[in-house]
Amino acid sequence: MHTDEILDILEAMFPDAHCELIHKNPFELLVAVVLSAQTTDEAVNKVTPGLFAKFPTPEAMANASLEDIEACIKRIGLYRNKAKSVQALSKALVERFHSEVPHAHKDLTSLAGVGRKTANVVQSVCFDIPAIAVDTHVERISKRLGLAKVYDNVETVEKKLKRKIRKERWNKAHHLFIFFGRYYCTAKNPHCEGCPFVSICKKDKLDTYKSNKKK
């Protein structure tokens, strides 16, 4: 099945696929994506309204005490480390980028807590720069649909997706894969019955690979 065909099917399934992290501007999205590491968007969306009400700008976040930031986000995992990252990246935005979130990938990844995936999300969602952010859903779906090998690391998956997907579809493809992985082709108990991709699915192969790795 051609990649365009896969995306067309996903578009029909999830026409409203979008970034589910609630945000009003690039700063809020940047912070939200950093907070979303190893937790769900739903959990992040429960803590960010209070966080941004108290500290709506990089200046306010940079000048906040760690304890106050921690108090706002303590319901999510790794909140102490995330509070440090959020404060440090806010200070960097003030000191190095005139309190604006930068567009360039290398500038984004120079910020505390911002890796390749986070930078790709911000570029794609905030600035409409073509990018594919590979999170746990995108990685799983790419491997199950045979767009990447079961043993590929995250960066290799990203490179393969960029080769196989037309550039003008990168940004939407990211959200389509996430919605498919989050609401249909879930990690556990996926909806295999009636799935349009059963004929190309590599789930069994991926499960075997993961099982062997644990031994």
Phi, psi and chi 1 to 4 in degrees:
 res  aa     phi    psi   chi1   chi2   chi3   chi4
   1 MET       -  128.2 -170.1  179.6  -70.2      -
   2 HIS   -68.7  149.5 -167.9  -86.8      -      -
   3 THR   -58.7  -39.7  -47.6      -      -      -
   4 ASP   -60.9  -37.3  -89.2  -28.8      -      -
   5 GLU   -66.5  -41.6 -170.7  179.3  -12.0      -
   6 ILE   -58.5  -47.4  -70.3  171.6      -      -
   7 LEU   -66.4  -37.1  -67.3  175.9      -      -
   8 ASP   -62.0  -41.7  -71.1  -16.2      -      -
   9 ILE   -65.1  -44.5  -68.3  168.6      -      -
  10 LEU   -64.0  -37.8  -69.3  175.4      -      -
  11 GLU   -62.3  -38.4  -71.9 -121.5   37.4      -
  12 ALA   -68.9  -34.5      -      -      -      -
  13 MET   -74.3  -39.5  -68.1  174.9   73.4      -
  14 PHE  -132.0   70.0  -56.7  102.5      -      -
  15 PRO   -64.3  -21.6   21.5  -32.3      -      -
  16 ASP  -103.9   18.9  -60.6  -41.0      -      -
  17 ALA   -56.4  130.0      -      -      -      -
  18 HIS  -158.0  174.5   63.5  -77.9      -      -
  19 CYS   -71.4  123.4  175.3      -      -      -
  20 GLU   -94.1   -0.3  -67.8 -169.3  -62.2      -
  21 LEU   -76.0  122.8  -72.9  167.7      -      -
  22 ILE   -73.8  127.4  -63.2  168.9      -      -
  23 HIS  -158.4  155.6   64.6  -78.0      -      -
  24 LYS  -111.5  -15.2  -62.4 -168.2 -159.8   80.2
  25 ASN  -158.5  171.2   53.4   56.0      -      -
  26 PRO   -59.2  -36.3  -28.2   36.5      -      -
  27 PHE   -62.2  -45.7  172.9   63.8      -      -
  28 GLU   -64.4  -40.1  -71.3 -170.2   -0.9      -
  29 LEU   -66.7  -43.3 -179.0   64.7      -      -
  30 LEU   -55.6  -49.0  175.9   62.6      -      -
  31 VAL   -63.8  -43.5  170.3      -      -      -
  32 ALA   -62.1  -40.5      -      -      -      -
  33 VAL   -68.1  -39.4 -178.4      -      -      -
  34 VAL   -60.8  -41.7  169.2      -      -      -
  35 LEU   -69.2  -22.8  -64.8 -179.9      -      -
  36 SER   -79.8   -6.2   71.6      -      -      -
  37 ALA   -58.4  127.4      -      -      -      -
  38 GLN    57.0   27.9  -63.9 -179.4   51.5      -
  39 THR  -148.9  179.1 -168.7      -      -      -
  40 THR   -95.4  156.0   63.6      -      -      -
  41 ASP   -59.5  -37.0  -72.3    2.2      -      -
  42 GLU   -59.9  -43.4 -174.1 -179.6    6.8      -
  43 ALA   -65.9  -40.1      -      -      -      -
  44 VAL   -65.1  -41.6  173.3      -      -      -
  45 ASN   -64.4  -17.4  -72.9  -21.8      -      -
  46 LYS   -80.5  -25.4  -72.8  177.3 -179.2  174.6
  47 VAL  -103.5  -24.7  -57.4      -      -      -
  48 THR   -69.5  -32.8   47.8      -      -      -
  49 PRO   -57.1  -44.3  -28.1   37.2      -      -
  50 GLY   -67.9  -39.0      -      -      -      -
  51 LEU   -63.1  -47.1  177.4   68.8      -      -
  52 PHE   -76.2  -22.9  -64.1  139.4      -      -
  53 ALA   -67.0  -36.9      -      -      -      -
  54 LYS   -81.9  -39.8  -84.8 -166.3  167.2 -174.5
  55 PHE  -130.7   77.9  -46.6  113.3      -      -
  56 PRO   -79.7  -12.3   28.0  -33.5      -      -
  57 THR  -129.7  162.3   64.1      -      -      -
  58 PRO   -55.9  -38.5  -27.7   36.1      -      -
  59 GLU   -62.0  -46.8  -69.8   89.8  -12.2      -
  60 ALA   -63.6  -40.8      -      -      -      -
  61 MET   -69.7  -38.5 -164.1   78.8   76.6      -
  62 ALA   -65.1  -34.4      -      -      -      -
  63 ASN   -90.8   -4.1  -68.2  -38.3      -      -
  64 ALA   -73.7  155.7      -      -      -      -
  65 SER   -80.5  150.6   69.9      -      -      -
  66 LEU   -58.2  -37.9  -91.9  179.2      -      -
  67 GLU   -61.0  -40.1  -68.4   76.0   13.2      -
  68 ASP   -68.7  -38.9  -75.5  -14.8      -      -
  69 ILE   -65.6  -44.8  -62.0  173.3      -      -
  70 GLU   -58.5  -41.2  -73.1  175.1    2.0      -
  71 ALA   -61.0  -33.2      -      -      -      -
  72 CYS   -75.7  -27.5  -69.2      -      -      -
  73 ILE  -119.4   12.4   65.4  170.9      -      -
  74 LYS   -67.2   -9.7   63.2 -176.2  178.3 -176.3
  75 ARG   -80.6   -8.4  -75.3 -177.7  -72.7  167.1
  76 ILE  -106.4  157.9   61.5  173.2      -      -
  77 GLY   -64.9  150.6      -      -      -      -
  78 LEU    56.9   32.7  -53.4  172.7      -      -
  79 TYR   -63.6  -30.5   73.7   93.0      -      -
  80 ARG   -67.0  -47.5  -73.5 -165.9  173.9   90.8
  81 ASN   -65.0  -38.3  -76.4  -21.6      -      -
  82 LYS   -67.2  -36.8  -70.2  176.1 -178.7  178.8
  83 ALA   -61.4  -41.8      -      -      -      -
  84 LYS   -62.8  -43.8  -71.9  177.2 -174.0  172.5
  85 SER   -63.5  -44.6  -67.7      -      -      -
  86 VAL   -63.2  -41.8  164.7      -      -      -
  87 GLN   -67.1  -44.0 -173.7 -171.0   56.5      -
  88 ALA   -66.4  -41.9      -      -      -      -
  89 LEU   -68.2  -32.6   74.1   82.0      -      -
  90 SER   -66.1  -41.8  -62.6      -      -      -
  91 LYS   -62.2  -41.2  -73.6  179.3  177.6  176.3
  92 ALA   -65.1  -39.3      -      -      -      -
  93 LEU   -61.5  -41.9  -69.8  177.0      -      -
  94 VAL   -67.5  -47.0  173.2      -      -      -
  95 GLU   -78.8  -32.3  -67.4  165.8    5.1      -
  96 ARG  -113.0  -21.1  -67.6  166.0   43.4 -148.7
  97 PHE  -129.3   24.4  -61.0  105.3      -      -
  98 HIS    53.7   36.4  -50.8  -69.8      -      -
  99 SER    66.0   16.9  -62.3      -      -      -
 100 GLU  -109.5  143.2  -63.1  -72.9  -24.3      -
 101 VAL   -74.3  124.3  174.5      -      -      -
 102 PRO   -71.9  157.9   26.8  -34.0      -      -
 103 HIS   -87.0  -35.9  -66.9   59.6      -      -
 104 ALA   -70.4  140.0      -      -      -      -
 105 HIS   -59.5  -45.0 -156.7  -85.0      -      -
 106 LYS   -67.3  -31.2   67.2  180.0  172.5   76.7
 107 ASP   -71.1  -41.5  -70.0  -24.4      -      -
 108 LEU   -62.9  -46.3  -75.5  164.0      -      -
 109 THR   -74.1   -7.1   53.9      -      -      -
 110 SER   -80.5  -10.1   74.2      -      -      -
 111 LEU   -84.9  147.8  -59.5  169.9      -      -
 112 ALA   -58.6  131.9      -      -      -      -
 113 GLY    78.5    1.1      -      -      -      -
 114 VAL  -104.7  109.5  179.3      -      -      -
 115 GLY  -100.5 -169.0      -      -      -      -
 116 ARG   -60.4  -44.2 -174.5  171.1 -173.0   84.9
 117 LYS   -62.3  -48.1 -177.3 -159.4   81.4  171.5
 118 THR   -60.5  -44.4  -60.9      -      -      -
 119 ALA   -60.7  -41.6      -      -      -      -
 120 ASN   -63.8  -40.8  -74.8  -11.0      -      -
 121 VAL   -61.3  -47.9  171.8      -      -      -
 122 VAL   -63.6  -45.0  172.3      -      -      -
 123 GLN   -58.9  -46.6  -78.2 -167.7  -46.9      -
 124 SER   -68.1  -52.5  169.7      -      -      -
 125 VAL   -77.0  -43.0  175.0      -      -      -
 126 CYS   -86.4  -35.8  -66.9      -      -      -
 127 PHE  -117.4    2.8  -55.4  122.1      -      -
 128 ASP    55.3   32.6 -156.1   27.8      -      -
 129 ILE   -88.1  126.8  -64.5  169.6      -      -
 130 PRO   -56.8  123.1  -26.5   36.0      -      -
 131 ALA  -158.9  155.9      -      -      -      -
 132 ILE  -127.3  111.8  -61.8  177.4      -      -
 133 ALA   -90.5  124.0      -      -      -      -
 134 VAL   -99.7  100.6  179.8      -      -      -
 135 ASP   -99.3 -169.9   68.6   -6.2      -      -
 136 THR   -62.5  -35.3 -179.0      -      -      -
 137 HIS   -69.8  -47.4  -62.6  -61.5      -      -
 138 VAL   -61.8  -41.3  175.6      -      -      -
 139 GLU   -62.7  -48.2 -179.5 -179.3    7.2      -
 140 ARG   -62.1  -46.7 -177.4  176.0   70.5 -103.0
 141 ILE   -65.2  -41.4  -62.4  -50.3      -      -
 142 SER   -58.3  -40.0  -60.5      -      -      -
 143 LYS   -77.0  -39.5  -68.5  177.7  177.6 -179.1
 144 ARG   -66.4  -32.7  -76.5 -177.4  177.2  176.4
 145 LEU   -90.4    4.8  -63.8 -174.9      -      -
 146 GLY    76.2   15.9      -      -      -      -
 147 LEU   -83.7  -11.8  -61.5  173.3      -      -
 148 ALA  -146.1  159.4      -      -      -      -
 149 LYS   -77.8  153.5  -60.9  -67.3 -173.8 -174.8
 150 VAL   -61.8  -26.7  -65.4      -      -      -
 151 TYR   -94.5    0.0   50.2   78.3      -      -
 152 ASP   -67.0  140.0  -74.2  -19.7      -      -
 153 ASN   -81.4  175.3   62.2   25.1      -      -
 154 VAL   -59.6  -42.3  171.5      -      -      -
 155 GLU   -67.4  -37.0 -160.0  161.8  -29.6      -
 156 THR   -66.6  -39.9  -58.4      -      -      -
 157 VAL   -59.1  -45.6  171.4      -      -      -
 158 GLU   -59.3  -45.6 -178.5 -173.8  -25.1      -
 159 LYS   -61.9  -41.7  -73.7  176.5 -178.3  173.7
 160 LYS   -67.2  -41.2  -72.8 -173.2  174.4 -178.4
 161 LEU   -63.2  -38.8  -70.1  177.9      -      -
 162 LYS   -66.9  -30.4  -76.6 -178.4  172.3  178.5
 163 ARG   -74.8  -37.6  -80.3 -155.7  -53.6  -90.6
 164 LYS   -90.5  -19.1  -66.3  178.3  179.8 -177.3
 165 ILE  -108.1  135.0  -62.6  171.9      -      -
 166 ARG   -63.4  140.0  -72.1 -174.9  -73.0  117.2
 167 LYS   -54.6  -37.2 -163.1  168.6 -172.7  176.2
 168 GLU   -69.3  -10.0   59.5  -93.7   28.3      -
 169 ARG  -106.4   -1.1  -60.4 -166.8   80.0  166.9
 170 TRP   -56.6  -51.6  -74.3    2.0      -      -
 171 ASN   -62.8  -43.7  -70.8   -8.5      -      -
 172 LYS   -72.3  -36.0 -172.2   63.0 -177.3  -74.0
 173 ALA   -56.9  -40.7      -      -      -      -
 174 HIS   -55.1  -48.7  161.3   73.4      -      -
 175 HIS   -70.4  -35.8  -61.9  -55.5      -      -
 176 LEU   -63.9  -43.8  -69.1  170.4      -      -
 177 PHE   -63.4  -40.9  -81.3   39.9      -      -
 178 ILE   -64.5  -46.8  -72.5  176.0      -      -
 179 PHE   -63.1  -41.9  -94.0   56.8      -      -
 180 PHE   -62.8  -42.7 -175.4   57.8      -      -
 181 GLY   -72.9  -31.9      -      -      -      -
 182 ARG   -81.0  -35.4 -172.5  174.6  -76.9  162.1
 183 TYR  -117.4   -5.5  -58.4  114.4      -      -
 184 TYR  -136.7  -64.4 -161.9   98.2      -      -
 185 CYS   -92.8   64.0 -169.5      -      -      -
 186 THR   -69.9  162.6   48.1      -      -      -
 187 ALA   -61.2  -44.9      -      -      -      -
 188 LYS  -113.3  141.3  -65.3  177.8 -179.1  176.5
 189 ASN    52.1   54.4  -54.9  -45.1      -      -
 190 PRO   -66.9  157.9   24.9  -33.9      -      -
 191 HIS   -84.3   74.8  -56.2  -71.3      -      -
 192 CYS   -71.9  -33.1  -62.4      -      -      -
 193 GLU   -69.1  121.0 -165.7  172.9  -32.5      -
 194 GLY    85.9    1.4      -      -      -      -
 195 CYS   -68.0  134.5  176.2      -      -      -
 196 PRO   -73.0   -5.9   25.2  -33.2      -      -
 197 PHE  -113.3   15.7  -55.4  114.9      -      -
 198 VAL   -55.6  -38.1  167.9      -      -      -
 199 SER   -68.2  -21.2   63.4      -      -      -
 200 ILE  -114.2    1.5   61.4  169.1      -      -
 201 CYS   -68.2  135.4 -176.3      -      -      -
 202 LYS  -111.6   24.5  -56.1  -74.2 -168.7  -65.1
 203 LYS   -56.4  -45.7  178.8 -176.7  177.2  -62.4
 204 ASP   -61.6  -41.0  -70.0  -15.0      -      -
 205 LYS   -64.6  -42.0 -167.2  173.4 -179.3 -179.4
 206 LEU   -66.9  -42.1 -179.9   57.5      -      -
 207 ASP   -62.4  -41.6  -70.7  -12.4      -      -
 208 THR   -63.0  -43.6  -58.8      -      -      -
 209 TYR   -60.2  -45.8  174.3   73.7      -      -
 210 LYS   -65.6  -39.0  -74.7 -178.8  175.6  178.0
 211 SER   -64.3  -43.6  177.1      -      -      -
 212 ASN   -65.4  -33.9  -70.2  -22.3      -      -
 213 LYS   -66.0  -31.1  -91.3 -171.5   79.2  176.5
 214 LYS   -76.7  -19.2  -71.7  177.9 -178.4  175.9
 215 LYS   -73.2      -  -68.3  176.4 -177.6  176.6
